C-alpha cells in the first residue's frame, strides 16, 4: 500500500509532519520528492493544461499518426 507522507529533513533524519500508523520496527521504502523543485511544484491542472496545449502532430515530422496503419500493416499495394 502506498501512502504519501509529508516529512521534514532535520539533522540527518526525516521527521514526519503528522503521526504515522505503523508498528515499531516496520521497514518501509521511501521515494523522496523535493517539493521545492519548481518542476514538481506545478499543480496538476497546470501540467494537464500544458499537455493539452501540445500539437497533435508536429509540422516538421514526415511521419504522423495517419501513417500508423501503413507501418503496422504493410501491404504490397501501398
PyMOL commands that set and color helices and strands:
alter all, ss='L'
color gray80, all
select helices_A, chain A and resi 38-41+44-52+65-72
alter helices_A, ss='H'
color red, helices_A
select strands_A, chain A and resi 7-10+13-16
alter strands_A, ss='S'
color yellow, strands_A
deselect
rebuild
show_as cartoon
